[in-house]
């Protein structure tokens, strides 16, 4: 644990706060870094089938390409913000974007599962350093008023547009090679880092300590839990090592909560969670994160492997999701002035459940227009209705000095919820695929005994694989339906804050994905 850092003079090379004449360049740098971090949440999803074939991932281990990043990012996000406060936000921001570029290059040249997963962990660590400090640098660099409001608007737009750009860019780059989904980050990160020294101002350093015990126990505990849930897909729930990881992960998370309750420098102060409205907001976002991660993961693979779409067409097929979520966010922003947030978010949960249930009815011969597009739109509209009210309720009634922490915790639980949810749903899917293939296997044996040619047997095996995979994915979507229904019920019952009480809040940019 570090020594207290006392406020002192700015570093010699720093630029005084709000003393810039090149605010446009500063905003471009911050926006590029945020876009790079947000992109990575979706750009890799399109490349998953190609990564699986190239590096030999199994159905059970492929989820780690997503979860390794999400766990490191979500688990260390609060620590990254604290590091910026203590060491200087520009310094930590530059460290983050450089590490992101280097980690992406390592991922691009990876020749094995382990190297790729290591690079994804490093990308998550880097994102945890860069992302919270990118937002904080806006207040450091831009004077209050019109210029800062404009910068906040551009930053929020980058966060919202990142998913759409990531899907299209991921498809286009994967057409060249899945490795370019990683390589593209390297020059961006290095250019941003070099220019940041000149165009971004450093923040005043604050007193504080790094809550390393909290960061370590929380992140390791979550990783152990997710590993145990994932391992159950290949080894079964009765496997001793699987149970050991799950129990150990839960125990470490318990230790993390004890540390946070007692620490004077807690990463996640319990006063943030003590309020019922905020607690419900965080818990619902945990569930919603699981639903959104699973949708992108399973549909991205289904559209390419089962429906036969190319990578770039797959990216375009998801574009209505981004459009729907932006439209719904605007609707929710209008309604929140007239309607209590529980009704808006509760309705959003029902829309999400309806979309997930539609996906649970997918078949091998499903078509895009009739079997996918309507439910993509339902799901996206529901997500938009959920995100806007929950972002506001997450910081409702929080003291000004804690408003940043409230927003950061919301982002953290979304990443963590996504990782835990994808691990659980991935295991559900893997077990269902194995069971279905076991059920179909006798048909393959009969075909072999009937004297069919090797080519015919291979074709039949591919058909059985498609049927089994579709069956596994639809089971995961059915579970997601129940999760979404649960989030709607919890929201309607537990989110008691009134819309009038939110009128004076809105301390942070609205987070829409």
N, C-alpha and C positions, 0 to 999 in steps of 0.2 A: 504494500500500500504506500502511495506517495506521501511526501511531506506536504504540509499546507503550502499553497502558493499564494503569496501576498500580492495584492494589487500593486502594480508598479508602473514604471515608465513603459511606453510602447517600445517594441523593437525598433532599432534604428532604421530598418528598411520598410517600416510600415507606413501606410498612407492614413492620415487623420480621417476619422469617421466623417462621412458626408462632405468630404472635401474634394470630390472627384469632378473632373470636367468631361470624363469619358464614360458617362453612366450607361450609354447604349452598349458599349463593349463589355462593361462589367455585367450587365444584365444578360447579354448573350452568353458569356462564360458560365454564369450560374445556371442559366436555362439549359445549356448544352450538357452540363454535368448531371442535372436532374433528369433530363431526357434519357441520358445514357443509363442511369440507374433504373428508371422506370421501364425502359425498353427491355432490360434483361429479364424482367418478370414474365414477358410474353414471347420475346423473340426466339428463345430456345425451345419453346413448346412446339413450334412448327417443325423444328429439326429433330425432334425426339425419335421418330421412326428411323431416320438415317443414322443417328448416333447409335441406336440400338444395334443395327446391322453392322456398323463399322467397328464397334468396340466390344460387341458380344454381351451387351446387357441382357438380363432376363426380364420377364414381366415384373417380377418382384423388386429387382434392383434398379429398374429404370426410373422409378419415382424419386430416387436419390439425386438425379440430375436436377430436379426442381427443388427437392427438400434440403439439399446441402446448402444451397444459396439462401433459401428462405429462413432456415434455422440460424445461420450465422448472421444474416441481416437483422432478423427480428430479435434474436437473443442479445445482440450487441448494440442495437440502435440507441438505447438510452445511454449506454456507456460512451458511445461516439459523441452524443450531444454534450455530455458532461466533460469529455476531453476537450471539446472546443471551448467551453466556458473557462477551463482552467489553463490550458496551454495556448489558447489563441485559435479563433475559429478559422482564419485563413490558413494557418499552418496545418491544422488537422484536415481541412478540406483538401488542400493540395496533396497531403499524404494519401488521402482516400482515392483521389482521381488517378494518381500515379500507380498506386497498388492495383486499382481496378484495371488499368491498362496492361500492367505486367501480368496479372492473373489471367486476363482474357487471352493474352498471347500464349501463355502456357496451356490454356484450354484448347486453343486452336491447333497446337502441335501435338496434343495428347495422342498416345498410341495405346493406351490402356484405360480400363475403368478407373483404377485408383488415381492416376494422374489427372484425369478429367474431374473427378470428384474433389480432389485436392484443390484444383483451380476454382471450382465452384464455391468451395468454402472461403477461399481467399477473396473471391469476388464479393461474397456476402460481408466479410469483414470490412472490405474497402467501401462498400455501399453504406455500411453502418457508420463509417467515419465521414463520408462525403455528404450523404443526404440531409441529416439534421443540420449540418453546418452550412449547407447551401441556402436553406431557408433563413437561418440566423444571419448570414452575411447580407441578406437584403436589408435588414434593419441597421447593420453596420455601415453599409455602403450608401444607402439611399436616404435622403432627408425626409422627415415626416411630411405627409401631405400628398399632393397629386403625384409626385414622382414615385414615392414608395407604394402608393396604391396601384399605380400602373405596373410597377415591378411585381407586386403580389399577384396581380391579375395574370400577367404573362407566366409567372411561376405555376400558378394553379392550372393554367391552360396546358402547360407542358406536362403536368402530372396527369391531366385528363386525357390528353391526346396521345400519351405515351403508349397506351395499350393498342390503339389503332395503328399507329406508326410501327410498333413492334411486330404486329401481325403481318402487315404488308412487307415491311423490310425483312422480317424473318423468312417469309416465303420467297422473296426475290433472292436473298443471299443463299438460302438453302438450294435453290436451283443451280447455283454455281458450285457450292460445296457447303456442307453443314459447318465446316471449320470457319467460314467467313462470318458466321453469326458471332463468333468470338473475336476474330481478327479486327473487325470493324471498330471495336472499342479502343484498341491500342493507340492509334494516332489521335483519336479524339481526346483520350485521357491525357496524353503527353502535351498536346497543344494547349488544352485548358490549363494544365499545371504551369506551363511556362508563362503564359499570359497573365495568370492569376497573380503572380508576383508583382506585376506592373499595374494592373488595373483594379485589384481588389484590396480594400483596406483591412488592416488587422484590428481585432477587437481588444478591448481592455481585458486583462486577465483577472479572474475572480478567485476569491478564496475557496478552498474546498479540498476534498480528498476523492480519490478514485475508489469506487466501491467494487474492487476487484473480487472479493469473496462472493458478492451478490452476482456479478456478471458471470463468474466461473460456474458456480453451483446452478444458476438458472439455465445457462446455455448447455452445460454438460447434462443436466437433468432432462431437459427437453430432447436433446439428441439421443440419450439412452432410451427414453420413452418411445420416440419415433422409430428408432432402430428395432426395438422390441416388437412394436406393432407391425413393422414391415417384415421382420423375420417370421412372424406368424404365418405370413402368406406362403412361405416355402417350407417351414419346419412344423407348422401346426401350433395351436394354442397351448398344447400340453407339453411342448418342448421346455426342458429345464432352463436352458440359456435364454430362451424367449421370455419366460416368466421372470428370470433374474434381472434382465434389462428393464422390463416394464416396472417391476417393483422398485428396483434401484433408481430408475428415473423419477418415479413418483416421490420416493424418499428425498432425493436431492432437491426436487421442486419444493417439498415441504421445508427443507433446510433453507432454501432461498427465501421463502416467505418469512421464516423466523429472523433471518438476517435483516431483511428489509424492515421488519417491524421494530427492530432494536437500533438500527443504524441511524446516526445523525446525518449521514450523507447518502441516504438510500437512493438507488437508481429509480425505484418506483415507490415513492412515499405513500404510506397507507392512507394518509389524509385524502389522497386522490381517489382511492377506491371506497372510502367510507360512505360516501353519498350514494343513496339507492339509484338515483338517475344515472350517475356515471357508471356504477357497477353493472347495471343492466345494459348500458350502451356498449361497454367493453365486452361483456359476455356474448351479446348478440353479434357483435362484429367478429368475435372468435368463430362463431358458427357460420356466419356469412363468408368469411375467408375460406373455410373448408369447402363451401359450395362452389365458390368462384374458381378456386384452384382445381377442383375436380372437373369442372366443366371444361376448362381450357385443356387440361391434361387428356381426359378420355376422348373428348370430341376431336381434338387435334390428331390423335392417332386413328380414330375411327374413320374420319373423313379421308385420310390418306390410304390406310391399309385396307379398309373394307369398301369404301366408295370409289377408291382409285383416283382421287384428285391429286394433282401435282402440288408441290409445296406452295407455289405462288397463288394458285387458285384457292388453296386452303386458307391462306391469309386473307384473300378477298372475301371468302365465304363467311369469315368471322367479322367483317367490317360492319354489318348491321348491328352487332353487339355494341360497338363503340358509339354508333349513332344513337341507338336506343338509350344508352346510359346517360349521354349528354342531354338528350331531350327530356328524359325523366328527371334529371337533376334540375333543369330549369323549371319544370312543373312543380317539383318539390319546393324549390326556393320561393315560388310564388305562394304556394299553399301554406307554408310554414308561418306566414303572418296571420293566417285566419283559422288555422286548424292545429290541434294539439299534435305533437310529433308522433305519439304512439299510433294514431290512426293512419298517418302517412307511412311510417315504417312498417306497421302491422300489415297494411295493404301490400306493401312491397314484398314482405315475406310470403304472402299468399301468391303473388305473381311468380316469385322465384320457385315456390313449390309446384305451381302449375307447369312451369317450364321444365323443371327436373322430371316431373311425372311424364311429360311428353317424350323426353329423351329415354325414359325407361321403357318405352314402347318401340324403340328402334329395332329394325330387322336388317338382315343382310341385303335385302333388296330395297331398302329405304331410299327415298329421293330427297334432294335438298329443299325444293320449293314446298313440298307438302309435309315432310317429316322432320325437317330441321329448322328452316327459316321461321315459322310461326313461334316456335318455342325459344329460339334464340332471342327474338324480339320480346317475348314475355319475360324471359329471364333478365334481359338487359334493363327493361323498364322497371322491373322489381328492384334490381340492384340500385338504380338511380334514386328510387323513392326511399331506399334504406340509407344510403350513404349520407345524403345531405342532412336529414334530421339527427342522425347519430353523431355526425361530426360536431354539430352545435350542442347537443346534449352532453357530449363527452367533456366539454369545457364549461358547461353551465354552472354558474355559481363558484367557479374556481378563482382563487386570488390571482391577480395579474402576474405575480412572479411564478405561478404554477401553470399558467395557461399553455406554455410550450410543452411542459411535461404531459399535460392531459392529451394534447394532440399527438405527441410522440408515443404514448402508451396505446392510443387508438391504432396507430400504424403498426406498432409492435404486435398487438394481439391479432391483427389481421394476418400478418405473416406467420405467426406461430399457429393460429387456428388453421391456416391453409396447410401448413406442414403436417400437423397432427391429423387433420381431416384426410389429406391425401394418403398418408400412411395407412390409416384405418380403411379407407375406401379402396385403396390399392390392394390391401390384403383380402377384402371382401371379393374384389374382382378376380384376383389371382386364384383364390380357392374355387370360385364359381367356374372359372375357365377350366381348371383341372378336372372338376367334377363333370362338367359337360363333355369334355374330351374323352374321359373314361367311359361315359355313357355311349359315346359315338364310336369308340374304338372297335367294338365287335363288327361293325359294318365294314370297316377297313379290312379286318381279318377275313370276312366272308368274300369280299371282292378279290383279295389275293388268292383265296382258295378256288374262286371261280375262274382263275386264269387270266385276269385282266393284266394288261401290259404295265411295265413300270411307269410309263408316262401317264396312263389312266389312274394308277394308284396315287401318283404324286398329285394329280389334279384333284382326286377325291380327298386326299389328305389336306390340301389347301382349302377346299370347301368346308371340311370339318373344322379346320382351324378358324376360319372366318365365322362360322356359326358359334363356336365355343367362345371366341373373343367377344363377339357381339353380346352373347348371353352374360358374360362376366361384366362387361361395361354397363349393361342395362340394370344388373343387380346393384352396382355402385350408384347409379342414378336413382334407383328406388330408395336406397338408404339416404341419399341426398335430399330426396323429397321429404322424408320424415324429419331430417335436420332443419330444413327450411320451414316446415310447419311448426316445429318446436320453437324456432326463432320468432315466428309470428305470434305465437301464443305468449311467449315470455315478454315480448314487446307490448302487447295489448294489456297484459296483466301488470307488468312490473314498471313500465315507463310512465310515471305519473305526472311528470312536469307539464305545465301548461304552456301554450304558445306565447302567452303574454309575458311569461317569465324569461323567455329567450330573447325578448325584444332588445334588451340592453347588452346581450352577449355578442357572439360572433367575433371572438378575439383572434381566430385563425382562419386562413384560407380554407374553403370547403374541400374536403378530400373526397374524390370520386373514383377511387379504385386503386 
